[in-house]
Amino acid sequence: MALIIPTGTSTFGDATATEGGRLRKYVLAQLRSDANLEWVPRLRARLVKDELKYADFKAVRPRLRDDRELWAQIEQGVAQASIIIIDPAPVEQEIRGMVEAEMGGKAAALIDERVITDACATAIVATTPIAYLPQNLMRAVPWGTYDPIGNLEAYTPQHIRARIGGGLRQAQVFAARAHAVFDLTSADKIVATDGVFRSPLAPVMLAELVSTVRAYDEESPATLGVLNEAANEIAAAVEGRFPDWGGGGATPLIREVSSRAIDELQAADIAAGWARDALEVGDVRSLGAQFERVWANGIRVK
């Protein structure tokens, strides 16, 4: 049976964070370029704004409900988003549990909180599909068809963190984008983002990945270099399986752009804020009733 390589498309993402101090959840909403966004210019005109922002939308949300046609369009439009959540709380709890088991409760209590937070940031990066990428790709493609173009050390969590800089928040931004890159239409049955590498359809899924341009609102340009180098690494593996394939293009797949003139990014801003507010009063599973796909720390919730 011939393998069908998915055609190229684009996605657009914007993000926000819940309340809660140091262990806030980072919430990324991502929409495909083929999403129905007729409601975006209508809502912009209704709000008399040049650019949609969730704060403006939230302020008039009760009144918008009175326009049932527009409200139905907004709900259906927002529901098309994939929501990617990076929640540091369970990661930190697991680290604390391991430290207490190893050192005892009294000794563990003396550890500087910054050490725990730093370990949490490293663990969040380590659970992305980009961490240890060359090893993952060797499992995904037949032996002999893929020669790693990057050395293994470049994809350790510690090296990735050194590249992207920052602390826990920067790790969350990188992790959300790394998982979002693996939010693929051809991977609809995958239960975790790194499950792509273990699927018999991995070549098709990875071909879709390197054919999909990802645009994010301006927030963290330091993450782009690592993500695009990883995309190049994946493209090398895909080309080994499909030697006649032309690849995904010469320009960077993952980029940051201003949301001011892009309807998809403005829609993603609304979806991210909507998801954040839902998380403030409910758990991650509650988002499944409102959005097309939901991922939490790389695990599919819906």
C-alpha positions, -999 to 999 in steps of 0.1 A, spaced: 0 0 0 14 34 -9 19 59 19 1 92 14 21 122 25 -2 149 40 -2 182 21 13 213 38 -9 236 59 -4 261 87 -14 265 123 -16 296 145 -12 297 182 -14 322 211 -11 316 248 -19 328 283 -15 316 319 -38 309 348 -35 326 381 -17 309 410 18 323 413 49 302 405 30 271 395 6 287 371 -6 266 341 5 278 307 -23 275 282 -16 275 244 -45 275 219 -37 264 183 -60 268 152 -55 253 118 -56 276 87 -87 258 74 -107 267 106 -139 286 100 -132 322 112 -161 341 98 -169 352 134 -136 370 139 -142 401 117 -179 401 129 -167 402 165 -140 427 158 -166 450 143 -190 445 172 -163 454 197 -151 483 175 -115 471 178 -87 468 153 -74 436 170 -93 410 191 -81 405 226 -97 382 252 -98 409 278 -120 430 256 -142 401 247 -146 390 283 -158 425 293 -188 423 269 -194 386 270 -227 387 288 -241 412 262 -228 391 233 -249 362 244 -280 382 234 -269 380 197 -276 342 195 -264 339 159 -230 355 166 -226 338 199 -232 304 182 -205 313 156 -181 323 183 -186 291 203 -183 269 172 -152 288 161 -134 286 194 -142 249 197 -120 242 166 -89 250 187 -64 225 201 -55 234 237 -21 225 250 -16 229 287 17 228 306 10 222 343 41 223 365 22 213 397 21 175 392 57 176 379 69 195 410 49 172 433 66 141 418 101 157 422 94 165 458 82 130 464 114 115 449 136 139 470 118 130 502 120 93 495 157 97 489 167 121 516 139 119 542 113 146 549 134 168 572 164 170 549 142 175 519 125 205 536 159 223 538 164 222 500 163 257 484 130 261 465 149 274 435 165 239 432 131 223 431 118 248 406 149 244 383 145 206 384 108 210 375 117 232 345 142 205 333 116 177 338 90 197 318 115 200 288 125 164 292 89 151 286 86 169 252 91 149 219 120 172 211 141 160 241 164 131 230 151 136 194 178 116 175 171 85 196 134 89 190 139 92 153 160 61 152 130 42 166 107 58 141 125 51 108 142 19 95 178 13 104 202 27 77 178 53 63 185 81 88 218 96 97 215 121 126 226 156 115 226 169 151 246 154 179 227 136 207 239 161 234 221 190 215 188 175 225 193 168 261 169 187 284 199 205 300 213 217 266 179 227 254 174 248 285 207 264 280 197 274 245 163 288 253 174 305 286 151 316 313 135 296 341 103 277 346 81 300 325 104 298 295 105 260 299 67 260 298 66 281 266 91 258 249 73 226 261 39 239 249 52 247 215 71 214 212 40 194 220 19 216 197 42 208 168 31 172 173 -6 180 173 -12 164 139 -43 155 120 -27 121 110 -20 113 147 -56 114 158 -53 81 177 -20 89 195 -25 92 233 8 111 239 27 134 216 59 112 218 37 83 207 42 95 171 77 79 172 63 45 182 35 44 156 37 23 124 25 54 106 54 75 120 68 84 86 34 98 75 29 117 107 64 131 106 59 141 69 28 161 80 49 177 108 76 190 85 49 202 60 31 223 85 41 259 92 35 269 128 30 306 136 29 319 172 22 353 186 54 372 196 65 360 230 96 338 231 119 340 200 146 321 219 125 289 215 125 291 177 160 280 170 157 247 189 123 240 174 134 247 138 166 227 142 145 198 154 122 202 124 153 200 102 164 168 120 129 153 114 129 164 78 162 145 73 146 113 86 115 118 64 136 124 33 153 91 40 120 73 38 106 93 9 136 101 -13 115 117 -40 98 140 -16 107 177 -18 104 184 19 86 212 36 103 242 22 134 263 29 119 289 52 117 282 90 86 261 99 82 276 133 80 313 136 67 343 156 45 370 140 24 399 151 -12 390 157 -24 425 147 -34 416 111 -39 378 114 -74 366 122 -62 331 132 -39 344 159 -66 367 172 -90 337 173 -63 317 191 -61 346 217 -98 342 224 -96 304 226 -66 306 250 -84 330 273 -116 309 272 -96 278 281 -78 296 309 -110 309 325 -124 273 323 -94 260 341 -97 285 369 -131 269 379 -127 233 366 -101 207 358 -84 198 325 -110 172 316 -138 198 316 -121 214 285 -130 183 265 -166 195 262 -155 228 247 -125 221 224 -116 198 196 -84 185 212 -69 189 246 -34 180 257 -20 182 292 18 179 296 19 160 264 -9 135 272 -41 136 252 -72 144 273 -95 146 243 
